[in-house]
Amino acid sequence: MMIDDDDIPLFDMPDFDDTLQRLSNLLRAHRLCRQRSCRRNESCQGGFGPPCYLQQRHLFADAVRCELDDYRAYWGRQRRQARLRSS
């Protein structure tokens, strides 16, 4: 069975740079980014790449491969704190 072109709306897919920017924020890569604005704003500010991914791909791979439990714990604490502040 063939997949119709209409079944895969490519215009709805996220932009590659946007996806990497969101992944950078999730993995907190801004802490190691060469851009001061990323470190100052505590989030990826984007750009071509973003630069932290282009220059340090191994950090992303290691984060996904070895550090997911740490990131889950960190974001779990963040969610709990947000719930407490909103109640």
Secondary structure, DSSP 8 states (H G I E B T S, - for coil): ----GGGS-GGGS--HHHHHHHHHHHTTGGGG-S-HHHHHHTS----SS-HHHHH-HHHHHHHHHH-HHHHHHHHHHHHHHHHHHH-
